[in-house]
Amino acid sequence: MRVTGIDSVYYTVADVEACTAFYTSLLGADPQTTWPGRLAEWEFADGNSFGLYAIPNAEKGRNGSAMFAVDDVAQAVADAKSRGVAFEDDGEITDIPSCEMAYGVDPEGNRFILHHRK
């Protein structure tokens, strides 16, 4: 077996409707695939996808992390914050030789990253 890439990143959540609303606002698009009360998945132009999967009585908290590609991390953080999205370190941008990133948090405490490759 040889892994050739990542088809999708999923978070398991307790409240799929609340998290779907959060990510619909954050990502600027409705999910392409939904299963009410159970699943939501967004597909991106590059072929990757991000999804939510409801597990009854799931514990809220960090259970994964997704890096969402953006053209301008500072602008993306400002836009998300204007809609009430919480960020670790108030949205401070980490700038390393290969990329820039800021760490956000969804309603259940899952971390996501707004990310730009240099």
Sequence and secondary structure as in RCSB ss.txt:
>XXXX:A:sequence
MRVTGIDSVYYTVADVEACTAFYTSLLGADPQTTWPGRLAEWEFADGNSFGLYAIPNAEKGRNGSAMFAVDDVAQ
AVADAKSRGVAFEDDGEITDIPSCEMAYGVDPEGNRFILHHRK
>XXXX:A:secstr
       EEEEEES HHHHHHHHHHHHTS  SEEETTTEEEEE TTS EEEEEE TT   S   EEEEE S HHH
HHHHHHHTT EEGGGG  EEETTEEEEEEE TTS EEEEEEE 
